[in-house]
């Protein structure tokens, strides 16, 4: 079934129509949805609506709400991915897959050896990729995508640094409880500078190893996010059993 993110749909019970021109264009001209067809809409409050298309024009799509689903809960602990993006389309892959796994936010990390310094056009494209990945994976929210640097990252931090002793899982297992937010940090293809490593450690980042082989940035990013996500799910389930 077609699933669409419409951030302001039915906020405060104000309307049962879609008025956003980009969403209207996508439904009418890309997905070619016709009156009588049923779709799912989720808004910025995380509510999910099962609706039937009643009338469609170039300026407005009117729908009938058939059912409102209970809000699907995202993971109790949020994952933020901070990564120095690689060149080319590999960044698109990071955005798409990290969104599917469930990251709350993606930080385009600016480092001394950053290769990719995207402009507003590319970032907007990445935001669209994240939106579509959220729709496809049935998430109830779309991750934020913003710029940042080492010193702007707060809270619990895990940083992939060559030569570290503990793995991501071993580092997480040392914690007594599940953190509200975990930021996973991946450096550039040219590796961290010594000064950046020092900054990471001084700001409280937990250094971790990703194994004996050297991974590409996108592999390191997705591997780490997947390990953290699995640890959160496992320990959330365990805590509910007690």
Protein Blocks (a to p, Z undefined) as FASTA:
>chain_A
ZZdddfkgoihhlaccdfbfklmmmmmmmnopaehiacddddfkopacddddfbdcfkbc
cdddfbdcddddddfbdcdddddddehjllmmmmmmmmmnopabdcddddfklfblcdfk
lmmmmmmmmmmmmmmnopabdcddddddfklpgcjdddddehiabdfklmmmmpmbdcfb
dcdddddfkopafklmmmmmmnopacddebjbdcdfklmmmmmmmmmmmmmmmmmmmmmm
ZZ
